[in-house]
């Protein structure tokens, strides 16, 4: 299996509905595997979260379809 470098802090951008419905199961599994990683979740409108990803304020994002 390939080694993956995980940062000490992981910043996730997410639309609020997505964070409530999708992230809980994913993060439970992630935290059990990577106990030393601090997770920060930024929520907002999809368009705002997308701009945070573009400006590298978040490591990755999960949003709905966005028209720019």
N, C-alpha and C positions, 0 to 999 in steps of 0.2 A: 504494500500500500504506500502511496506517495505521501511524504511529510508535507503538512500545510502549516505555514507560519500564520498564527492568529495574533493580532495586536492585543496589548493588555487592555485597551479600551476599544470597544466596538460601538460606533455610532450609527444607528439605524434611523432612517427617515421613513415615515409611513403616514398614509392617510388614516385618520382616526378609526374609521370603520374597519380598515384592514388590520390595524394593530389590535383591535378588540377581537376580531374573528379569526385571524390567521396566525398572528405571532405567538400567541400563548402556547400552543402545542409545539411550535418550532423552537421557541426559546427554552422550554422545559427540557427538551432533548439536548439542545446546545449546552445549556448550563450544566447538565449532568456529565457531559464529556469534557468541557473546558471550564473548570471551576474557578480559575484565576482571572478570567476575563470579566471586566466590568462592562455592563451593557447600558448604553444610554439611548433612549428612544425619543426622537423628535417627531411630533405629530402636527398635522396641519392639512390644508387643502393640497390636493395632488400637485397642482401647478407650483405652489410654494416649495413643496418638498423636492420636486424635480430641480428647481433652481438651486436648492441647497446641495444637491448632488453635483450639479454642474460646477458650483463654486467650491466643491470639496469640503463642505461643512459636515457631510455625512459620508460614511464608508460605502453604504449602498442604500437603496430605497425600494419601497414597495408602494406603488401608486396605481390608480386607475388610469385609463386612457386620458391623455392630456393633449389638447390642441394648443399649439404655441402661436 
